[in-house]
Amino acid sequence: MDTEFYRIKRLPPYVIAEVNAMRAAARAEGKDIIDLGMGNPDLPPPQHVIDKLCEAAQKPDAHGYSQSKGIPGLRRAQANYYQRRFGVELDPETEVVVTLGSKEGLASLATAITAPGDTILAPNPSYPIHTFGFIIAGATIRAVPTTPDERYWDALDKAMRFTSPRPTVLVVNYPSNPTSEIVDLAFYTRLVDWARENKVWVLSDLAYSELYYNGQPTPSILEVPGAKDVAVEFTSLSKTFSMAGWRIGFAVGNKTLIAALTRVKSYIDYGAFTPLQAAACAALNGPQDIVDNNRLLYHKRRDVLVESFGRAGWDIPAPPASMFAWAPLPPALRHLGSMEFAKQLLTHAGVAVAPGVGYGEDGEGFVRIGLVENEQRLRQAARNVRRYLQSMGVNSSAA
């Protein structure tokens, strides 16, 4: 019997899983591990959302199969969100589909629109699903830079000139996971023009739309006139409302792509549990003060992280958005590489971070640090890091 399955052979071992296994083993031994490695919000959802979930779950008829594309009320709520947040009009029937988190939506759309051998443009470094969703579907990935400077545009043009078959899809993700980089509306305008000229679909992952720290709200690609001709966008309630485990996300935009995603999902799943969708409506339609409060809280954590780790001897650029810092390894320890550095930090400092190489080869030399612990724990992490760095001969200021 052949156990070398085609798609499994295309998936390398998940790099970050090695560090996760070490973290779990350390905790099993009773060690206190400050986990900054996973983007798992530590904050609770709004109480009125939890109350709505409980209320809806009490109804006897709420426990059957739901709609794979999402209940009508939730699709309308997402359309209303786009109208008030971005000034974008969406048809809830043809331009909105509910997904089981943005990750599932990206993977299902990759399945829907990819033929074996297709070429897909994806950023490097990037969140793994941006590449592996298409690799699982049989595509070949051509990497483009994540940083949105002129090198980015040069890479796109070269990809169209020299790649065979010509790329059919481009994935973008701003604010970026893992690099936290952002773009403005002018970038999206140029991108839409490029995509229309080159007949390329654009898949925009906007999961961190509400976590911005420069006072300028994150734009949507769909704000560009004509963007719906070429683009779909994915969002999620995971970070905005601290509902990561609820697995509620959305794809919106181009009708052809939304129809393809909806059709594939109709074969794969029956949609999220109906009370979860009802509660998600309460999140989108109800008071939005939690969004501002969470943004302020993550902003404070960012400042604490940058300040305390800097005094510990590790200079980390302040991320302009998202819930992550993209941290270059301390110069004296760059020779270790991101994986070994992450292992040593876990073993000797009790601090878990994600090695940058897990997000693509261009992530080497960096680690991703999540703002998923409170300020006190972040300062404790900095003290632990300072002791580790001193043991490695790296100078630091008094923390």
Disulfide bonds with the S-S distance in Angstrom:
none
